[in-house]
């Protein structure tokens, strides 16, 4: 069964086909996709992306589960948050997050990431959560630090991304370190 995670202002639940137009609206923004590999060229790309995720079960080793980030009060989609359960050790989870620009600077991404961390370390009983981020993405780095994740590694020119070699910074937190946001 898919989890629904509720925070003060947000609801995190599985992305659905009806989310495609709103998701396309923010995912095609150049500022949003600057540091992201999924850069849809059309609404159909987003529809195919969401459709491809529908068979992925939450907590299935080796798979991504994509949450919709919604405003609880209205149900409005404002972003998405991915959880990647490692194939070789599903007690470790990679996360990634995207928020529509109209909702930047309101603490919603911090609230969503804190919510998923609380769920992963609580009911899901995970050992470690980590995130990979481009070191030029200062807002995401600040968010990861704000929720209590620490910089674990900085890999120099380790990824070929959008036609250039880029650095990759890994942030992580252990269940034993998590203080609930």
C-alpha contacts under 8 A as a table, 3 or more apart, distances in Angstrom:
res1	aa1	res2	aa2	distance
1	X	58	X	7.71
2	X	13	X	7.39
2	X	14	X	7.00
2	X	57	X	7.37
2	X	58	X	6.14
3	X	13	X	6.47
3	X	14	X	7.94
3	X	58	X	7.70
4	X	11	X	6.83
4	X	12	X	5.59
4	X	13	X	4.79
4	X	14	X	7.84
5	X	11	X	5.72
5	X	12	X	4.92
5	X	13	X	6.64
5	X	115	X	6.87
5	X	116	X	7.32
5	X	119	X	7.28
6	X	9	X	7.77
6	X	10	X	5.87
6	X	11	X	4.65
6	X	12	X	6.39
6	X	72	X	7.83
6	X	115	X	7.35
7	X	10	X	5.09
7	X	11	X	6.38
7	X	111	X	7.04
7	X	112	X	7.46
7	X	115	X	6.17
9	X	71	X	5.98
9	X	72	X	5.55
9	X	73	X	7.36
9	X	108	X	7.89
10	X	69	X	6.67
10	X	70	X	5.51
10	X	71	X	4.71
10	X	72	X	4.69
10	X	108	X	7.74
10	X	111	X	7.71
10	X	112	X	7.07
11	X	68	X	7.88
11	X	69	X	6.06
11	X	70	X	5.17
11	X	71	X	6.28
11	X	72	X	5.24
11	X	75	X	7.87
12	X	67	X	5.66
12	X	68	X	5.51
12	X	69	X	4.95
12	X	70	X	6.36
12	X	112	X	7.51
13	X	67	X	5.00
13	X	68	X	5.39
13	X	69	X	7.14
14	X	65	X	7.61
14	X	66	X	6.13
14	X	67	X	4.60
14	X	68	X	5.69
15	X	19	X	6.44
15	X	50	X	6.78
15	X	66	X	6.18
15	X	67	X	5.43
15	X	68	X	4.77
15	X	80	X	7.80
16	X	19	X	5.45
16	X	20	X	7.48
16	X	50	X	6.70
16	X	54	X	7.97
17	X	20	X	5.67
17	X	47	X	6.41
17	X	50	X	6.36
17	X	51	X	6.92
18	X	21	X	7.19
19	X	22	X	5.70
19	X	23	X	5.99
19	X	68	X	7.97
19	X	77	X	7.00
20	X	23	X	5.05
20	X	24	X	5.90
20	X	43	X	6.83
20	X	46	X	5.72
20	X	47	X	5.54
20	X	50	X	7.35
21	X	24	X	5.15
21	X	25	X	6.20
21	X	43	X	6.48
21	X	46	X	7.98
22	X	25	X	4.95
22	X	26	X	6.78
22	X	77	X	6.65
22	X	78	X	7.92
23	X	26	X	5.56
23	X	27	X	5.83
23	X	46	X	7.23
23	X	77	X	7.54
23	X	79	X	7.08
24	X	27	X	5.03
24	X	28	X	5.80
24	X	40	X	7.12
24	X	42	X	7.37
24	X	43	X	5.77
24	X	46	X	6.10
25	X	28	X	6.06
25	X	29	X	7.17
26	X	29	X	5.42
26	X	32	X	6.82
26	X	79	X	7.91
26	X	99	X	7.57
26	X	100	X	5.01
26	X	101	X	7.07
27	X	32	X	6.10
27	X	33	X	6.18
27	X	38	X	7.92
27	X	39	X	6.59
27	X	40	X	6.77
27	X	100	X	7.63
28	X	32	X	7.25
28	X	33	X	6.73
28	X	39	X	6.24
28	X	40	X	5.90
28	X	41	X	7.06
29	X	32	X	5.26
29	X	33	X	6.35
30	X	33	X	5.33
30	X	34	X	5.77
31	X	34	X	5.29
32	X	35	X	7.36
32	X	36	X	7.57
32	X	98	X	7.33
32	X	99	X	7.69
32	X	100	X	7.36
32	X	101	X	7.24
33	X	36	X	4.81
33	X	37	X	7.22
33	X	38	X	7.10
33	X	39	X	5.88
35	X	133	X	8.00
35	X	134	X	6.72
35	X	137	X	7.25
36	X	39	X	6.97
37	X	161	X	7.77
40	X	43	X	7.33
40	X	45	X	5.47
40	X	46	X	6.25
41	X	45	X	6.43
42	X	45	X	5.23
42	X	46	X	6.93
43	X	46	X	5.24
43	X	47	X	6.26
44	X	47	X	4.89
44	X	48	X	6.06
45	X	48	X	5.16
45	X	49	X	6.12
46	X	49	X	4.91
46	X	50	X	6.15
47	X	50	X	5.28
47	X	51	X	6.02
48	X	51	X	4.96
48	X	52	X	5.97
49	X	52	X	5.18
49	X	53	X	6.57
50	X	53	X	5.23
50	X	54	X	6.61
51	X	54	X	5.40
52	X	55	X	6.99
53	X	56	X	5.36
53	X	64	X	7.49
53	X	65	X	6.92
53	X	66	X	7.30
54	X	57	X	7.86
56	X	60	X	7.08
56	X	63	X	6.42
56	X	64	X	6.79
56	X	65	X	6.18
57	X	60	X	5.49
57	X	63	X	7.77
57	X	65	X	6.75
58	X	64	X	7.86
58	X	65	X	5.63
59	X	63	X	7.70
59	X	65	X	7.73
59	X	85	X	6.04
59	X	90	X	7.37
60	X	63	X	5.73
60	X	85	X	6.44
60	X	90	X	7.69
61	X	85	X	5.09
61	X	86	X	5.57
61	X	87	X	4.50
61	X	88	X	7.52
61	X	89	X	7.49
61	X	90	X	5.30
62	X	84	X	6.94
62	X	85	X	5.40
62	X	86	X	4.97
62	X	87	X	3.79
62	X	88	X	7.58
62	X	90	X	7.53
63	X	84	X	5.68
63	X	85	X	5.71
63	X	86	X	7.36
63	X	87	X	7.48
64	X	82	X	6.43
64	X	83	X	5.47
64	X	84	X	4.31
64	X	85	X	6.51
65	X	82	X	5.73
65	X	83	X	5.24
65	X	84	X	6.47
66	X	80	X	6.72
66	X	81	X	5.70
66	X	82	X	4.35
66	X	83	X	6.31
67	X	80	X	5.50
67	X	81	X	5.03
67	X	82	X	6.08
67	X	83	X	7.94
68	X	77	X	6.59
68	X	78	X	7.88
68	X	79	X	6.19
68	X	80	X	4.55
68	X	81	X	6.50
69	X	77	X	5.85
69	X	78	X	5.76
69	X	79	X	4.89
69	X	80	X	5.07
69	X	81	X	6.85
69	X	112	X	7.11
70	X	74	X	7.87
70	X	75	X	5.32
70	X	76	X	5.17
70	X	77	X	4.43
70	X	78	X	5.64
70	X	79	X	7.10
71	X	74	X	5.67
71	X	75	X	5.17
71	X	76	X	5.31
71	X	77	X	6.73
71	X	78	X	7.08
72	X	75	X	5.43
72	X	76	X	7.75
78	X	99	X	5.93
78	X	100	X	5.48
78	X	103	X	6.90
79	X	97	X	7.54
79	X	98	X	5.34
79	X	99	X	4.13
79	X	100	X	5.62
80	X	97	X	5.88
80	X	98	X	5.34
80	X	99	X	6.57
81	X	95	X	7.10
81	X	96	X	5.68
81	X	97	X	4.26
81	X	98	X	6.29
81	X	112	X	7.92
82	X	94	X	7.98
82	X	95	X	5.45
82	X	96	X	5.06
82	X	97	X	6.20
83	X	93	X	6.39
83	X	94	X	5.72
83	X	95	X	4.67
83	X	96	X	6.77
84	X	93	X	5.42
84	X	94	X	4.90
84	X	95	X	6.26
85	X	89	X	7.74
85	X	90	X	5.00
85	X	91	X	7.47
85	X	92	X	6.42
85	X	93	X	4.77
85	X	94	X	6.64
86	X	89	X	5.24
86	X	90	X	4.62
86	X	91	X	7.44
86	X	92	X	5.99
86	X	93	X	6.06
86	X	94	X	7.54
87	X	90	X	5.93
89	X	92	X	5.99
90	X	93	X	6.67
90	X	126	X	7.89
91	X	125	X	7.62
91	X	126	X	4.74
91	X	127	X	5.35
91	X	128	X	6.76
92	X	126	X	6.20
92	X	127	X	5.92
92	X	128	X	4.83
92	X	129	X	5.72
92	X	130	X	7.75
93	X	126	X	7.46
93	X	128	X	6.48
93	X	129	X	4.80
93	X	130	X	6.36
94	X	129	X	5.72
94	X	130	X	4.86
94	X	131	X	5.44
94	X	132	X	7.84
95	X	129	X	7.13
95	X	130	X	6.30
95	X	131	X	5.31
96	X	131	X	6.36
96	X	132	X	7.68
97	X	109	X	7.54
97	X	113	X	7.76
98	X	109	X	7.84
99	X	103	X	6.76
99	X	104	X	6.86
99	X	109	X	6.66
100	X	103	X	5.70
100	X	104	X	6.90
101	X	104	X	5.16
103	X	106	X	6.16
103	X	108	X	7.17
104	X	107	X	7.42
104	X	108	X	7.45
104	X	109	X	7.74
105	X	108	X	7.72
107	X	110	X	5.25
107	X	111	X	6.14
108	X	111	X	4.96
108	X	112	X	6.10
109	X	112	X	5.00
109	X	113	X	6.10
109	X	143	X	7.69
110	X	113	X	5.25
110	X	114	X	6.01
110	X	143	X	6.00
110	X	146	X	7.60
110	X	147	X	6.83
111	X	114	X	5.14
111	X	115	X	6.01
112	X	115	X	5.00
112	X	116	X	6.28
113	X	116	X	5.18
113	X	117	X	6.13
113	X	147	X	7.47
114	X	117	X	5.12
114	X	118	X	6.13
114	X	147	X	6.16
114	X	180	X	7.08
114	X	181	X	5.33
115	X	118	X	5.20
115	X	119	X	6.29
116	X	119	X	5.04
116	X	120	X	5.98
117	X	120	X	5.06
117	X	121	X	6.00
117	X	129	X	7.55
117	X	180	X	7.62
118	X	121	X	5.37
118	X	122	X	5.68
118	X	180	X	5.86
118	X	181	X	7.66
119	X	122	X	4.94
119	X	123	X	5.66
119	X	124	X	6.20
120	X	123	X	6.44
120	X	124	X	4.73
120	X	125	X	6.03
120	X	126	X	5.55
121	X	124	X	6.06
121	X	125	X	4.98
121	X	126	X	5.14
121	X	127	X	6.97
121	X	175	X	5.60
121	X	178	X	7.75
122	X	125	X	5.42
122	X	126	X	7.71
126	X	129	X	7.56
126	X	175	X	6.90
127	X	174	X	5.80
127	X	175	X	5.20
127	X	176	X	7.95
128	X	172	X	6.99
128	X	173	X	5.78
128	X	174	X	4.41
128	X	175	X	5.98
129	X	172	X	5.61
129	X	173	X	5.59
129	X	174	X	6.55
130	X	149	X	7.94
130	X	170	X	6.77
130	X	171	X	5.41
130	X	172	X	4.04
130	X	173	X	6.47
131	X	170	X	5.68
131	X	171	X	5.24
131	X	172	X	6.41
132	X	168	X	6.39
132	X	169	X	5.69
132	X	170	X	4.66
132	X	171	X	6.52
133	X	137	X	6.97
133	X	140	X	7.34
133	X	141	X	7.20
133	X	168	X	5.82
133	X	169	X	5.24
133	X	170	X	6.42
133	X	171	X	7.86
134	X	137	X	5.49
134	X	166	X	7.38
134	X	167	X	6.18
134	X	168	X	5.20
134	X	169	X	6.10
135	X	138	X	6.78
135	X	141	X	7.39
135	X	167	X	6.70
135	X	168	X	6.59
135	X	169	X	6.04
137	X	140	X	5.69
137	X	141	X	6.42
138	X	141	X	5.08
138	X	142	X	6.09
139	X	142	X	5.13
139	X	143	X	6.23
140	X	143	X	5.00
140	X	144	X	6.22
141	X	144	X	5.18
141	X	145	X	6.24
142	X	145	X	5.16
142	X	146	X	5.99
143	X	146	X	4.93
143	X	147	X	6.35
144	X	147	X	5.41
144	X	148	X	6.59
144	X	149	X	5.38
144	X	150	X	7.56
144	X	171	X	7.13
145	X	148	X	5.19
145	X	149	X	5.12
145	X	150	X	6.21
146	X	149	X	7.38
147	X	181	X	5.22
148	X	173	X	7.14
148	X	178	X	7.17
148	X	179	X	7.86
148	X	181	X	6.76
149	X	171	X	5.82
149	X	172	X	5.12
149	X	173	X	4.97
150	X	171	X	5.19
150	X	172	X	5.48
150	X	173	X	6.43
151	X	154	X	7.84
151	X	169	X	7.13
151	X	170	X	5.97
151	X	171	X	4.40
151	X	172	X	6.61
152	X	169	X	7.61
152	X	170	X	5.54
152	X	171	X	5.38
152	X	172	X	6.36
153	X	169	X	5.68
153	X	170	X	5.17
153	X	171	X	7.24
154	X	167	X	7.07
154	X	168	X	5.85
154	X	169	X	4.40
154	X	170	X	6.45
155	X	158	X	5.74
155	X	167	X	5.59
155	X	168	X	5.13
155	X	169	X	6.20
156	X	166	X	7.07
156	X	167	X	4.61
156	X	168	X	6.71
157	X	160	X	7.64
157	X	165	X	4.91
157	X	166	X	4.42
157	X	167	X	4.35
157	X	168	X	7.24
158	X	165	X	6.68
158	X	166	X	6.24
158	X	167	X	5.68
158	X	168	X	6.47
159	X	165	X	5.55
159	X	166	X	5.37
159	X	167	X	6.54
159	X	168	X	6.98
160	X	163	X	6.55
160	X	164	X	5.52
160	X	165	X	4.56
160	X	166	X	6.34
161	X	164	X	5.47
161	X	165	X	6.17
161	X	166	X	6.51
173	X	177	X	6.41
173	X	178	X	6.72
174	X	177	X	5.17
174	X	178	X	6.31
175	X	178	X	5.20
178	X	181	X	7.34
